[in-house]
């Protein structure tokens, strides 16, 4: 399926020869759905800022942009030490998204293996491009495997954005929906407070694909759940026992789905599985700026000086998960 937007692209200079002029072009997701604006980034500082400010987001996409951040650092670096410092800075952007660390680990290995510094720059860029291409392929495979779960006239509920905007391909949770487009009756999209990735991003990209979409408040999910055939969400990190971290509100939806005997699937590539940790208790959960809750845009909606707790993710225990949709097939319990 071809989409009419691109989340990230590598851009050479006008001659296409000098690597020192290379940059990343991103779709600024903080401006959607009101404005489609592409920004060029040619520094590690710019990449770090784009990740932290969620101009680019979604675990698979963060993994790709992190790799490109290393390639950009290499272009301007005087020695290997500067490249390693850039990797360390990128590692401290968003702690929950495991794909970031997968991508950076691959870039570290290139640094360790390639001894000739002039060759290292091109090797790192080649690896970043390879990671991007692989993500496109993984999304397609997830879509093909997950498509088998979708019945005719399906009504599906998803949370946050795990679509094309979160990847370099057709997404994770939305990939099966794109491939099974002709069998879709309706996609319920929860708004996903406080940053509204569902309302701003998922609803927008499904409209672009002409897939029937109904936007609901997060608190409405209990009302529509009985109309739903299945739930599909993404993940930012998956522990060895099958516990997942995903956008805040996922755990609530999983409990709701289990209560009403609705299948609850998690779509994610193998790069999201962190086999070094046993359970979700070990997943680091990012805490975001309190202003995301205190304000909507520039308007304050809460009392001044109020205490605010704003975790970006929650952990859903494996017993609430029907199965994982991966590029390797559908994995069902027991998860090992």
C-alpha positions, 0 to 999 in steps of 0.5 A: 500500500502506498501512502501519500506522506513519508515520515523520514528520508535521507537527503544528500546535498544538491550534488549528491556527492559530499556526505558532509552535507547529508541531512534527515528530512522528517515530517513534523508530527507536532503540527498534524493534522493542521499542517503538513510540514517537512523539516531538515535536520543536519545535527545530532542536537536537532535529532535529539530535540526532534525525539524529545519534543515528539516531532518524530515518535513511535518506537520503530521510527525512533529506532530509525531516526536514532541510527540516522542521528549517528550517521549525521554525527559521523559526518561532522566528527573529528574522531571516533570518540565524538561518534560514541558521545553522540550515541550516548546522547541519543540513548538518553532521549526516550528510555522506554522505546526499545527499538532505539537501543536496538538501532543504536546497538547496531551502529555501535557494532559498526563503530567497533568493526570498521577501523578506517575512520574515513570509511566509517562514515559511509558504513554508518550511513549504509547501516542507517539506510538498511535499518530503515529498509528493514523497518518497511519490510517488517511492517509489511510482514506484520500487516500480512500476518495480522490481516488473517485475524480480521473478519468481514465487516470488522470493527476494530478498536486501537489506541494511540498511533501505531500506524505509518506515522510511527514507522517507515512503512505501513505501521504495526497495529494499523498494518493489518488494517491497511492490508484488509482495508476492504473488510473494514467496517469501522475503526474506533480510535481513542483520542489518547490524552494528553498528547492526543496521538489518536485524535491528531495522528491515527484519525488523520492517517486513516482518513488519508487512506479512506478507511472509515474511522470514528474518534472517541474520547478515552473514557468512551471505550467502555461504551463501544467495546461490545461493538468491537471484534478485536483490539489491536495496539502497538508496543514500545517494549516487550519483556521476555514473559510477554508483558508490554509497555505501550502508550498510557491507557493501554493497560486499561483497554486490555483489562476492558477487552478481557472483561468483555471477552474481546481479543486483544492483540499487540502488533510489533516487530522483533526489534521491540522485544527486549529479551534481556528483561524478565518482566514489565516491572523492569521496563523504564517508564518515561515521565513527561512534562506536566504541562502536557496535562496542565494545558491544552495548547497554550490554555491552562485547564488545571489549577495552578501549582497542582501536582501532576503525574504524567507517565507516557506509558503503562505496563500491560501484563501478559495475561491480558494479551491474546497474542503478538502479531510479528513479522514471524507470525502470530505468537499466542500464550504461553509466551516464552 
